[in-house]
Amino acid sequence: MSDSFTWTRLRHLEARLVAHDWAWARDNAETIAATWARRCAERSGLFDGRVLLARACRITGDRCEIDLFEVAYSQFLAFRLAGSPDPAVTNAFAAIVPWTADGAALLGIMGSHTANAGQIYFACGTPDRDDIRPGGEVDLAGSAARELREETGIALAPDAAEAWVLLSGESQRAFLRPVRFAEEADALLARMEAHRRAEAAPELAGFVTVRGRDDLDPTRMPPFVRAYLEGAFAGTYG
């Protein structure tokens, strides 16, 4: 696994919304606006909605508590492109990792109209207002399940085990939930592809089946994806 990331097995994940006056965004407003204008000129269809970034993260045993605050997507994008210069802020998100009955992991290829065009990811997204529950809870588990359903058409079984692997590094906290499905890779992939083709404007350009370390793509898979899969195929999380 990449030395840039550490991993932690978790059984309990709690996230909450907090207020935060983000000095970096305030001090770099002009740069943020210029970056957003440039990206919109490069790719049509970008939307400057509201997303959630992370501050404090507390891990005790197999329990994690994390604080999230609300920002504009344009602020998040400029922050990421600048190399995430505020060490107190991280990009925290959750994703389902679909494992098939014959031992493969299935990932999506981001569409050409997206900010991460051509990259190969687990179905995931930065948490947003739709993930906020009454009382300020942020439903990261629900966010991961929603993204999987929206991008692949696959819904989790109500009794699916909830266990997480947290990959921390490079200003990211990736909460990954491995889920084993009863179908083999070809059958599950066919269901995903049928869903994608039926969408009017699919976010994904296609899917990738990964059966071992030889299938990892260092040019198109982000480091956290490679780090997780390297560890999974090496038995690190077993």
NUSE-984084 format. One line per 3 residues: number of its first residue (from 1); their letters; for each residue y, z, x of N, C-alpha, C, CB. Coordinates in steps of 0.02 Angstrom, whole numbers, plus 50000, padded with zeros to 5 digits. Atoms other than C-alpha are relative to their C-alpha. Last residue first. Glycine has a CB too. Layout:
<atoms>
NUM> a> Y:Z:X:Y:Z:X:Y:Z:X:Y:Z:X  ... $
</atoms>
This chain:
<atoms>
238> gyt> 50062:49985:50034:49530:50311:49571:49984:50073:49996:49945:49965:50034  49987:49963:50061:49713:50287:49610:49937:50021:49964:50043:49959:49954  49955:49944:49988:49692:50237:49793:50008:50044:49938:50068:49975:50021 $
235> gaf> 50028:49938:50028:49538:50132:49758:50045:50060:50007:49936:50014:50031  50027:49959:49945:49591:49992:49876:49969:50065:49975:50055:50016:50051  50059:50035:49975:49610:49871:49729:49968:50037:50059:50018:49930:50021 $
232> age> 50052:50002:50051:49725:49994:49642:49936:49968:50027:50025:49963:49938  50031:49934:50007:49825:50033:49798:49943:50000:49950:50052:50052:49979  50035:49986:49938:49857:49850:49836:49964:50067:49996:50050:50001:50059 $
229> lya> 50063:50037:50000:49896:49822:49653:49961:50010:50065:50014:49925:49990  50047:49973:50049:50026:49961:49648:49932:49964:50005:50028:49994:49928  50020:49933:49978:50112:49911:49809:49949:50030:49952:50061:50046:50005 $
226> rvf> 50049:50006:49946:50112:49727:49761:49975:50069:50022:50031:49963:50059  50060:50030:50029:50197:49765:49596:49945:49994:50053:50016:49930:49969  50035:49947:50036:50321:49885:49678:49936:49973:49968:50045:50030:49946 $
223> ppm> 50037:49952:49958:50364:49753:49809:49963:50054:49961:50047:50033:50046  49956:49949:49972:50410:49619:49681:49959:50052:50039:50040:50035:49945  50013:49934:50028:50281:49480:49660:50046:50051:50032:49926:50021:50010 $
220> rtp> 49979:49997:50070:50349:49305:49691:49985:50067:49966:49965:49946:49961  49937:50034:50012:50349:49281:49880:50025:50009:49928:49994:49926:50016  49943:49964:49972:50218:49410:49923:50067:49968:49988:49990:50008:50073 $
217> dld> 49952:50050:49980:50090:49335:49801:50062:50034:50028:50018:49953:49941  49931:49975:49999:49938:49446:49781:50046:49947:50030:50004:50066:50040  49960:50032:50052:49778:49351:49738:50073:50023:49999:49969:50013:49933 $
214> drg> 49986:50070:49980:49691:49393:49903:50043:49964:49949:49934:49963:50010  49941:50002:49956:49711:49578:49859:50016:49929:50022:49988:50043:50061  50007:49966:49936:49591:49561:49714:50061:49990:50042:49938:49976:50036 $
211> rvt> 50067:49970:49994:49562:49494:49539:49989:50038:50065:49946:49946:49993  50008:49973:49932:49739:49449:49487:49934:50038:50003:50060:50047:50020  50057:49956:49996:49760:49336:49335:49990:50021:50073:49935:49966:49972 $
208> vfg> 50038:50003:49937:49933:49261:49314:49943:50051:49996:50046:50014:50062  50033:49938:49978:50026:49223:49153:49960:49987:50064:49954:50027:49944  50073:50003:49996:50150:49094:49087:49973:50066:50026:49978:49943:50046 $
205> ale> 50019:50070:49990:50335:49051:49075:49924:49992:50004:50031:49973:50064  50045:50015:49945:50380:49219:49000:49984:49926:50003:49936:50041:49994  49970:49974:49939:50531:49263:48894:49959:49981:50061:50007:50076:49997 $
202> paa> 50039:49951:49962:50470:49151:48754:50037:50022:50064:49933:49972:50018  49966:49997:49934:50603:49067:48646:49964:50052:50043:50076:50018:49992  49946:50050:49999:50525:49007:48482:50035:49998:50068:50051:50015:49945 $
199> ear> 49932:49973:50002:50365:49105:48513:50051:49944:50003:50011:50048:50059  49977:49996:50070:50198:49025:48464:50072:50026:49995:49955:50045:49960  49987:50068:50024:50162:48969:48643:50027:50000:49928:49938:49958:50003 $
196> rha> 49942:50028:49965:50178:49147:48706:50019:49932:49972:49986:49995:50075  49939:49966:50023:50062:49217:48574:50062:49969:50032:49996:50075:50016  49989:50022:50068:49928:49088:48612:50063:50032:49971:49939:50016:49956 $
193> emr> 49970:50067:49996:49949:49125:48798:50012:49972:49930:49954:49952:50040  49931:49995:49977:49920:49310:48771:50035:49932:50000:50002:50030:50071  49961:49969:50053:49764:49282:48666:50074:50004:50020:49973:50070:49985 $
190> all> 49993:50050:50054:49695:49160:48795:50041:50028:49942:49931:49976:49975  49949:50047:49979:49729:49285:48935:50012:49947:49946:49980:49966:50066  49935:49966:50011:49629:49417:48842:50057:49954:50019:50003:50065:50042 $
187> ada> 49989:49990:50071:49480:49299:48827:50068:50033:49987:49944:50042:49969  49988:50065:50032:49487:49235:49006:50017:50008:49926:49939:49954:50008  49935:50028:49985:49508:49410:49078:50015:49935:49962:50005:49987:50074 $
184> eea> 49996:50025:49932:49362:49495:48992:50065:49960:50008:49938:49957:50018  50013:50071:49987:49394:49589:48832:49999:49984:50075:50052:49957:49965  50071:50016:50008:49373:49776:48805:49983:49928:50018:49978:50015:49930 $
181> frv> 50015:50033:50063:49544:49821:48875:49926:49979:49999:50045:49939:49990  50058:50044:49997:49576:49949:49012:49986:49972:49931:49938:50038:50028  50039:49999:50062:49752:50021:49014:49943:49949:50006:50045:49985:49936 $
178> prl> 50057:50045:50001:49846:50067:49173:49960:50009:49936:49955:50012:50062  50055:49972:50039:50013:50150:49136:49942:49951:49998:50024:50016:49928  50050:50050:50019:50144:50115:49268:49941:50034:49965:49976:49961:50063 $
175> far> 50052:49961:50034:50302:50219:49284:49950:49951:49972:50031:50046:49944  50041:50040:50045:50405:50121:49411:49944:50044:49972:49971:49938:50037  50054:49956:50022:50542:50226:49491:49962:49961:49946:50027:50069:49972 $
172> qse> 50036:50010:50063:50654:50112:49591:49953:50057:49987:49962:49934:50002  49954:49986:50056:50788:50133:49726:49968:49985:49932:50063:49960:50007  49953:50056:50005:50673:50051:49856:50045:50006:49938:49962:49934:49999 $
169> gsl> 49977:50030:49938:50539:50182:49824:50048:49943:49987:49942:49976:50042  49930:49984:49984:50442:50279:49693:50018:49970:50068:50011:50077:50000  49984:50030:49935:50281:50214:49613:50074:50012:50012:49982:49923:50002 $
166> lvw> 49929:50009:49984:50229:50331:49471:50006:49972:50071:50040:50066:49993  49991:50000:49927:50050:50308:49411:50074:49985:50012:49953:49947:50036  49949:50040:49967:50030:50359:49230:49991:50003:50076:50070:50023:49981 $
163> aea> 49994:49974:49932:49897:50422:49111:50044:49952:50038:49930:50010:50035  49932:50002:49972:49895:50396:48923:50000:50037:50067:50052:50030:49951  49984:49944:49957:49721:50349:48864:50070:49993:50029:49948:50006:50057 $
160> adp> 49998:50020:49930:49718:50221:48723:50022:50060:50043:50048:49940:50011  50033:49951:49959:49676:50307:48558:49998:49982:50074:49929:50010:49976  49971:49933:50009:49804:50214:48453:49969:50052:50046:49993:50022:49928 $
157> ala> 50039:49962:50049:49745:50048:48528:50030:50070:49994:49925:50003:50020  50045:49947:49975:49884:49961:48621:49962:50031:49943:50040:50053:50038  49981:49932:50019:49955:49801:48549:49949:50049:50028:50004:50006:49923 $
154> igt> 50054:49952:49996:49941:49630:48634:50026:50070:49982:49968:50000:50070  50033:49995:50065:50062:49494:48578:49944:50051:49998:49973:49934:49982  50069:50024:49998:50101:49458:48761:49966:49997:49933:49960:50042:50046 $
151> eer> 50008:50054:49951:50290:49474:48783:49930:49970:49999:50014:50026:50068  49953:50055:50009:50334:49573:48626:49985:49941:50046:50070:50025:50012  50011:50033:50065:50177:49681:48624:50045:49939:49992:50012:50049:49942 $
148> ler> 50065:50033:49998:50185:49724:48809:49989:49960:49936:49943:50051:50011  49994:50058:49956:50371:49760:48799:49934:49962:50004:50023:50021:50069  49961:50052:50034:50345:49872:48649:50005:49937:50042:50070:50026:49982 $
145> aas> 50044:50030:50052:50204:49971:48732:50037:49943:49964:49977:50053:49950  50053:50039:49967:50311:50001:48888:49956:49964:49949:49958:50045:50045  49968:50058:49969:50463:50055:48786:49948:49955:50032:50052:50021:50052 $
142> gal> 49988:50049:50052:50355:50169:48680:50032:49937:50026:50043:50030:49946  50066:50025:50020:50292:50258:48835:50007:49947:49945:49955:50058:49976  50022:50049:49950:50470:50269:48899:49931:49973:49984:50000:50032:50069 $
139> dve> 50072:50013:50009:50530:50352:48739:49977:49946:50049:49984:49979:49927  50008:50071:49985:50700:50422:48787:49925:49987:50004:50036:49980:50068  50061:50020:49964:50729:50590:48702:50001:49925:50012:49936:50020:49960 $
136> ggp> 49989:50024:49932:50911:50620:48656:49938:49985:50040:50039:50050:50036  50001:49943:49953:50888:50730:48502:50008:49979:50072:49937:50038:49992  49957:49944:50021:50840:50584:48391:49993:50060:50048:49983:50022:49928 $
133> rid> 50023:49968:50060:50753:50447:48493:50048:50057:49981:49928:50027:50008  49972:49933:50009:50823:50327:48622:49979:50027:49932:50077:49999:50006  50049:49951:49978:50710:50179:48664:50024:50072:49992:49982:49987:50072 $
130> drd> 50056:50000:50047:50809:50051:48563:49948:50053:50017:49967:49932:49998  49985:49957:50057:50962:50100:48665:49943:50003:49949:50063:49976:49965  49935:50011:50031:50888:50026:48823:50008:50045:49939:50009:49926:49980 $
127> ptg> 49991:49966:50065:50747:50046:48947:50071:49992:49974:49983:50074:50007  49959:49941:49990:50739:49911:49083:50010:50035:49933:50069:49981:50031  49929:50011:50007:50598:49794:49039:50037:50064:50015:50017:49974:49931 $
124> caf> 49959:49940:49998:50412:49775:49064:50073:49981:49990:49991:50039:50067  49953:50004:50056:50265:49656:49052:50041:50065:49998:49962:49989:49933  50031:49973:50059:50190:49672:49227:50052:49994:49943:49977:50075:50010 $
121> yiq> 49993:49930:50018:50285:49558:49341:49945:50021:49951:50069:50013:49969  50061:49980:50034:50278:49391:49431:50000:50075:49990:49937:49976:50039  50033:49941:49973:50448:49320:49478:49940:50019:49956:50050:50059:50005 $
118> gan> 50054:50016:49953:50490:49141:49431:49963:50059:50028:50027:49960:50054  50039:50061:50011:50658:49183:49352:49947:49989:50055:50046:49940:49997  50052:49997:49947:50714:49363:49378:49954:49940:49996:49959:50065:49995 $
115> ath> 49967:49980:49937:50880:49352:49282:49950:50001:50058:50031:50070:49992  49992:49928:49990:50792:49255:49144:50032:50015:50067:49933:50036:49994  49937:49979:50028:50816:49073:49091:50015:50074:50012:50002:49986:49926 $
112> sgm> 49944:50026:49960:50680:49006:49205:50068:50024:49976:49998:49925:50000  49976:50066:50017:50548:49117:49124:50062:49980:50040:50015:49996:49928  49936:50000:50035:50469:49267:49210:50026:49929:49991:50050:50043:50037 $
109> igl> 49952:50036:49958:50285:49245:49255:50066:49995:49962:49974:49928:50020  49962:50055:50028:50176:49376:49171:50047:49969:50052:50040:50024:49941  49928:49994:49990:50037:49487:49241:50035:49939:49971:50018:50008:50074 $
106> laa> 49963:50057:50026:49854:49517:49201:50074:50013:50004:49979:49985:49927  49935:49980:50028:49745:49633:49306:50037:49937:49978:50042:50040:50052  49940:50036:49980:49562:49590:49332:50061:50033:49969:49995:49926:49978 $
103> gda> 49966:49974:49941:49409:49704:49330:50061:49963:50024:49954:50002:50054  50030:50024:49938:49286:49615:49216:50044:50014:50061:49987:49926:49994  50068:49973:49994:49330:49720:49062:49966:49978:50065:49958:49979:49941 $
100> twp> 50050:50030:50044:49514:49679:49086:49931:50029:50014:49999:49924:50009  50060:50012:49962:49655:49785:49156:49946:49975:49953:49976:50064:50038  50061:50018:50036:49824:49772:49071:49943:49984:50049:50012:49939:49954 $
97> via> 50038:50044:49956:49957:49869:49169:49935:49982:49965:49986:50033:50071  50072:49999:50008:50077:49940:49040:49970:49952:50051:49978:49981:49927  50037:50062:50015:50254:49961:49102:49926:50016:49991:50009:49948:50056 $
94> afa> 50071:49989:50012:50388:50095:49118:49966:49934:49982:49988:50052:49944  50027:50039:50056:50561:50090:49192:49926:50013:49995:50014:49924:50009  50063:49971:50024:50674:50185:49312:49977:49962:49938:50008:50075:49984 $
91> ntv> 50022:50041:50056:50808:50095:49413:49931:50026:49979:49997:49924:50020  50058:50044:49991:50879:50230:49524:49988:49960:49936:49938:50041:50019  50017:50038:50060:51045:50322:49544:49941:49954:50016:50061:49959:49975 $
88> apd> 50015:49953:50053:51082:50461:49670:49976:49965:49936:50061:50042:49985  50067:49973:49993:51067:50341:49818:49980:50049:49945:49993:50035:50065  49993:49930:50019:51218:50240:49758:49931:50033:50002:50032:50007:49929 $
85> psg> 49966:49959:49950:51211:50077:49858:50011:50073:49982:50066:49969:50014  50003:49932:50029:51077:49992:49752:50033:50051:50045:49927:50020:49987  50047:49960:49961:51065:49838:49866:49995:50072:49977:50019:49998:50071 $
82> alr> 49965:49970:49943:51221:49750:49803:49954:50043:50043:50059:50041:49976  49986:50054:49952:51113:49640:49691:50036:50025:50062:50040:49945:49967  50062:50021:49969:51045:49796:49606:50011:49946:50053:49952:49973:49946 $
79> fal> 50027:49945:49960:51215:49870:49574:49937:49979:50037:49987:50062:49957  49959:49999:49939:51284:49704:49513:49976:50054:50048:50074:50010:49983  50016:50060:49962:51139:49690:49389:50039:49999:50066:50016:49937:49959 $
76> fqs> 50066:49993:49970:51156:49870:49329:49984:49940:50045:49946:50007:49946  49994:49949:49947:51342:49851:49301:49934:50009:50036:50024:50067:49970  49963:50031:49946:51317:49686:49206:50009:50050:50058:50068:49975:49976 $
73> yav> 50048:50039:49960:51182:49771:49101:50035:49968:50059:49966:49947:49957  50003:50071:50020:51313:49896:49044:49950:49964:50045:50071:49968:50005  49954:50044:49964:51271:50078:49077:49998:49931:49969:49983:49998:50077 $
70> efl> 49989:50067:50027:51186:50224:48986:50053:49962:50041:50022:50004:49927  49933:50008:50028:51113:50376:49071:50013:49927:49985:50053:50029:50048  49975:50068:50002:50935:50432:49107:50070:50000:49970:49953:49955:49958 $
67> die> 49938:50007:50038:50866:50602:49161:50025:49928:50006:50053:50050:50025  49950:50044:49969:50684:50618:49216:50059:49992:49953:49969:49931:50016  49941:49999:50044:50550:50750:49187:50054:49959:50034:50024:50073:49985 $
64> crd> 49937:50028:49975:50379:50721:49267:50053:50005:49945:49992:49927:50022  49947:50008:50051:50220:50823:49243:50064:49975:50033:50013:50067:49964  50009:50066:50030:50061:50808:49349:50051:49987:49944:49929:49993:49972 $
61> gti> 50070:50016:50012:50109:50951:49464:49992:49930:49974:49969:50050:49951  50036:49938:49990:50294:50978:49443:49927:49988:49983:50030:50058:49957  50073:50005:50007:50399:50822:49463:49970:50068:50017:49971:49945:50047 $
58> rca> 50033:49938:49979:50587:50822:49431:49925:49993:49987:50030:50062:49961  50072:50006:50017:50690:50663:49425:49965:50061:50029:49970:49932:50028  50047:49951:49974:50880:50670:49422:49929:49988:49975:50022:50070:49981 $
55> ral> 49972:49953:49952:50978:50511:49391:49945:50046:50024:50059:50040:49968  50024:49932:49991:50905:50361:49305:50041:50039:50051:49928:49998:50021  50019:49987:49932:50973:50200:49231:49985:50074:50009:50055:49977:50050 $
52> lvr> 50002:49932:49974:50978:50151:49048:49977:50001:50072:49954:50044:49956  50064:49981:49973:51031:49985:48972:50006:50070:50029:49975:49950:50054  50000:49933:49970:51173:49922:48863:49929:50018:50021:50027:50053:49949 $
49> gdf> 50014:49943:50044:51195:49738:48828:50002:50066:50038:49932:49991:49968  49977:49939:49968:51280:49605:48934:49992:50059:49952:50073:49994:50022  49965:49958:50049:51176:49458:48876:50017:50066:50032:49956:50011:49936 $
46> lgs> 49999:49930:49979:51119:49315:48988:50043:50040:49950:50027:50007:50072  50040:49956:50042:51087:49154:48891:49997:50072:50021:49932:49974:49996  49974:49989:50067:51143:49029:49021:49956:50049:49963:50004:49933:49960 $
43> rea> 50053:49997:50051:51095:49048:49202:50032:50014:49933:49947:50054:50018  50064:50025:49973:51201:49002:49354:49946:49996:49947:49977:50046:50056  49992:50070:49985:51370:49017:49268:49935:49969:50025:50056:49990:50051 $
40> crr> 49999:50036:50064:51315:49181:49190:50010:49925:50011:50057:50027:49955  50068:50004:50026:51266:49244:49363:49998:49963:49933:49971:50070:49992  50039:50047:49959:51437:49201:49435:49929:49992:49973:49997:50025:50073 $
37> awt> 49976:50068:50014:51532:49283:49293:49960:49949:50039:50075:49994:50018  50024:50019:50066:51424:49440:49308:50022:49928:49983:50026:50048:49947  50072:50012:49995:51454:49453:49495:49973:49976:49933:49964:50064:50021 $
34> aai> 50009:50062:49964:51642:49434:49472:49926:49982:50006:50031:50004:50070  49978:50055:50043:51648:49568:49337:49989:49933:50034:50075:50008:49982  50048:50007:50056:51544:49689:49441:50018:49941:49956:49998:50065:49958 $
31> tea> 50060:50031:49972:51651:49659:49596:49948:49988:49945:49970:50043:50056  49983:50070:49987:51808:49696:49496:49939:49963:50027:50058:49995:50049  49994:50038:50062:51735:49856:49421:50014:49926:50013:50056:50029:49957 $
28> ndr> 50018:50069:49983:51678:49925:49589:50005:49954:49939:49929:49998:50029  49965:50021:49939:51758:50099:49585:49988:49926:50017:49978:50043:50058  49928:49997:50010:51710:50132:49404:50037:49972:50060:50022:50072:49987 $
25> awa> 49982:50053:50046:51532:50072:49429:50076:49998:49990:49965:50009:49932  50010:50065:49967:51510:50179:49584:50022:49943:49955:49926:49991:50021  49944:50017:49957:51589:50331:49501:49992:49932:50032:50008:50053:50055 $
22> wdh> 50027:50033:49940:51461:50338:49361:50058:49975:50043:49953:49941:49980  49943:50041:49981:51525:50467:49236:49983:49968:50067:50066:50042:50005  49987:50006:49928:51359:50532:49170:50059:49953:50011:49937:49974:50038 $
19> avl> 49935:50030:49986:51304:50595:49000:50012:49998:50075:50057:50040:49965  49948:49953:49979:51118:50628:48981:50065:49961:50008:49981:50037:50066  49935:50031:49990:50976:50540:48889:50051:50054:50018:50022:49960:49938 $
16> rae> 49948:49983:50046:50803:50616:48909:50065:49966:50020:50010:50077:49997  49935:50028:49980:50638:50569:48985:50051:50018:49948:49995:49922:50009  49946:49984:50046:50471:50661:48979:50065:49972:50027:50005:50076:49989 $
13> lhr> 49938:50033:49981:50311:50599:49060:50052:50014:49946:49989:49923:50009  49946:49987:50048:50150:50701:49057:50064:49969:50027:50008:50076:49988  50030:49995:50067:49984:50655:49139:50054:50009:49946:49950:50058:49997 $
10> lrt> 49968:49958:50051:50052:50594:49305:49959:49999:49935:50072:49976:49987  50035:50004:50064:49977:50525:49466:50031:50050:49951:49924:50014:50009  50016:49935:50030:50107:50508:49603:49963:49988:49935:50065:50043:49988 $
7> wtf> 50029:50001:50067:50137:50361:49719:49981:50071:49979:49938:49955:49999  50047:49945:50008:50252:50338:49868:49973:49997:49928:50034:50069:50015  50011:49966:50063:50333:50172:49906:49952:50059:50008:49971:49951:49948 $
4> sds> 49937:49989:50034:50412:50088:50057:49993:50041:49937:50032:49934:49984  49974:49935:49979:50252:50110:50159:50066:50016:49966:50009:50001:50075  49938:50003:49963:50178:49967:50057:50024:50069:50017:50052:49962:49961 $
1> m> 49940:50000:50042:50000:50000:50000:50062:50000:50044:50000:50061:49953 $
</atoms>
